[in-house]
Amino acid sequence: MNILTIEGDILADLAQRRASISSVSQSGSESRLTAEVPVESLFGYSTLLRRLTSGTARFSMEVQGYLTMTDQQTQTVVQKHSGIV
């Protein structure tokens, strides 16, 4: 995932989404953040990002690979998306 325009609220939100930030760079007035984030935790993220940045930020995603989830993570995701929470 790449995000242009970085603010503290964005970094805090990504931390809650289990992001692993690999780089942050500055080019002129734009900042770029590159991170690996579980795709399950990115549902609805574009709406939140627009709200946090008043519509000035943009982001892109691409699949980097797959990791095995723990039994607890699997159970949490199934409950969350099946309405059994």
LINJO-V712628 format. One record per residue. N is the residue number from 0. PSI is psi in whole degrees, -180 to 180 (999 if undefined). Layout:
n=[N,N]
psi=[PSI,PSI]
//
This chain:
n=[0,1,2,3,4,5,6,7,8,9,10,11,12,13,14,15,16,17,18,19,20,21,22,23,24,25,26,27,28,29,30,31,32,33,34,35,36,37,38,39,40,41,42,43,44,45,46,47,48,49,50,51,52,53,54,55,56,57,58,59,60,61,62,63,64,65,66,67,68,69,70,71,72,73,74,75,76,77,78,79,80,81,82,83,84]
psi=[136,135,132,124,110,133,163,-38,-36,-46,-41,-42,-42,-35,-40,-24,14,37,146,103,124,-27,152,127,160,134,103,-126,0,143,145,130,132,130,158,126,136,130,-32,-33,1,0,127,4,-37,-38,-45,-43,-42,-42,-44,-28,14,36,9,-19,160,157,160,156,149,147,129,-21,-171,141,150,134,152,165,-39,-43,-43,-46,-42,-46,-45,-46,-42,-42,-4,-2,18,13,999]
//
